């Protein structure tokens, strides 16, 4: 059984089921076998809910009459993702609720691999995935349940496991190329999620050339409080780092991966120290009982 759950959430646009493979290979190498062996990784994939519809529209277009085809395709898929995920968000069979069901099921899979339901959880979300996971956390912790919790409550589950599924043990949230500001800029009041626990930290990576990735702390007082740090990076290679293509490069950028693996190691070390302390206490108590 593992000491930590790590989950990934993909972003907008055309996305394959193995979107995570290159990132995980980089992260595994950076962490090394000692730390990676303590981690269960679980990818979250929701793109299949809408991607076939997007292909249908794209294939119906008279592309011989269109310029900038690659950019058009990216915008079509990207904006369709955002629109579809927010459309009729609070109806039972909406893409919004079905996406949250997928997130919760992924968390249930991760929970089954952990030593206990209080084990730390880490989420790495990209682009639109940042808004998706923010919505899930928000709905999970409403006084009157929202989203998947409203329509599909889990009644027969212990409180500790339920807290894990509601991300109460979320220790680290990493967001890359985050476009939450695009969803909240028109609101009179911009309110962030509540802090899941006292040890929660949120690190947001952005590239100044990535027009879809934004700093978050300046959004509102609540974001100023909950986001630990906005970290500017120069994401991508020589062909990407100076233009909007940097949006696609965070998860293979050495600086980003260096930050993530370092903070994950710190949390894992804390967990290992806790186990040693418990073992030492148990041993000491046994020694005291011996005649």
LINFEN-V304352 format. One record per residue. N is the residue number from 1. PHI is phi in whole degrees, -180 to 180 (999 if undefined). D_FIRST is the distance of its C-alpha to the first C-alpha in whole Angstrom. Layout:
BEGIN
n = (N;N)
phi = (PHI;PHI)
d_first = (D_FIRST;D_FIRST)
END
This chain:
BEGIN
n = (1;2;3;4;5;6;7;8;9;10;11;12;13;14;15;16;17;18;19;20;21;22;23;24;25;26;27;28;29;30;31;32;33;34;35;36;37;38;39;40;41;42;43;44;45;46;47;48;49;50;51;52;53;54;55;56;57;58;59;60;61;62;63;64;65;66;67;68;69;70;71;72;73;74;75;76;77;78;79;80;81;82;83;84;85;86;87;88;89;90;91;92;93;94;95;96;97;98;99;100;101;102;103;104;105;106;107;108;109;110;111;112;113;114;115;116;117;118;119;120;121;122;123;124;125;126;127;128;129;130;131;132;133;134;135;136;137;138;139;140;141;142;143;144;145;146;147;148;149;150;151;152;153;154;155;156;157;158;159;160;161;162;163;164;165;166;167;168;169;170;171;172;173;174;175;176;177;178;179;180;181;182;183;184;185;186;187;188;189;190;191;192;193;194;195;196;197;198;199;200;201;202;203;204;205;206;207;208;209;210;211;212;213;214;215;216;217;218;219;220;221;222;223;224;225;226;227;228;229;230;231;232;233;234;235;236;237;238;239;240;241;242;243;244;245;246;247;248;249;250;251;252;253;254;255;256;257;258;259;260;261;262;263;264;265;266;267;268;269;270;271;272;273;274;275;276;277;278;279;280;281;282;283;284;285;286;287;288;289;290;291)
phi = (999;-100;-95;-146;-105;-124;-124;-114;-131;-77;-102;-83;92;-57;-139;-92;-63;-96;-54;-87;-62;-68;-62;-64;-61;-66;-67;-61;-65;-68;-75;85;-62;-62;-82;-62;-65;-94;-114;-105;-102;-136;-80;-106;-133;-125;-63;-63;-67;-130;-67;-62;-64;-67;-62;-61;-68;-62;-70;-82;-74;-78;-66;-68;-99;-115;-96;52;-62;-63;-66;-60;-64;-61;-67;-61;-67;-65;-72;-66;-57;-61;-66;-68;-71;-100;-69;48;-57;-108;-106;-57;-102;-70;-61;-57;-70;-64;-65;-66;-63;-65;-61;-65;-64;-64;-66;-64;-62;-63;-58;-67;-100;-98;-67;-158;-67;-94;-61;-70;-119;-127;-124;-117;-121;-123;55;-60;-60;-67;-67;-61;-74;-63;-62;-63;-63;-59;-67;-67;-117;-73;-62;-101;-52;-121;56;-62;-72;-74;-93;-134;-68;-108;-87;-100;-152;-71;-63;-66;-66;-61;-62;-63;-66;-91;64;-69;-102;-69;-91;-131;-118;-110;-119;-126;54;-74;-115;-52;-56;-68;-93;-116;-60;-87;-81;-64;-122;-107;-122;-83;-61;-78;-66;-65;-160;-67;-96;-65;-134;-126;-115;-114;-100;-142;-117;-61;-91;-91;-73;-98;-110;-131;-65;-119;-60;-83;-64;-171;-57;-70;-70;-58;-78;-87;-79;-65;-161;-90;-115;-81;-130;-109;-85;105;-90;-62;-88;-117;-67;-105;-148;-60;-64;-58;-59;-93;-111;-57;-77;-123;-89;-61;-67;-63;-64;-61;-61;-62;-66;-65;-71;-65;-60;-60;-67;-63;-63;-63;-65;-64;-65;-60;-63;-64;-64;-64;-63;-64;-64;-64;-65;-64;-65;-65;-63;-68;-81;-67;-70)
d_first = (0;4;7;9;11;14;16;20;23;26;29;33;35;34;30;29;25;24;25;22;22;24;23;19;21;23;20;18;21;22;18;18;15;14;13;12;10;8;9;9;12;14;18;20;24;27;30;30;32;35;35;37;39;40;40;43;45;45;46;49;50;53;51;55;56;53;53;49;47;44;44;46;43;40;42;42;39;38;40;39;36;36;39;37;34;37;39;39;36;36;37;35;35;35;33;32;30;29;27;26;24;23;21;20;19;17;15;14;12;10;10;9;6;5;5;9;12;13;11;13;14;16;19;21;24;28;31;31;28;28;31;28;25;28;29;26;25;29;29;26;28;31;33;34;31;32;30;28;28;31;32;28;27;24;26;23;20;19;21;17;16;19;19;16;18;21;19;20;17;18;19;20;22;24;27;29;33;32;35;35;38;40;38;40;43;45;44;46;43;40;37;33;30;30;27;24;23;25;23;23;25;26;27;30;31;34;37;41;42;39;41;38;36;37;37;35;36;40;40;40;40;36;35;36;34;31;31;30;32;33;33;36;35;37;35;35;38;42;42;40;40;43;43;41;39;37;35;33;32;30;27;28;30;29;30;28;25;26;26;22;20;22;21;18;18;19;17;14;16;17;14;14;17;16;14;17;19;17;17;21;22;21;22;25;26;26;28;30;31;32;35)
END
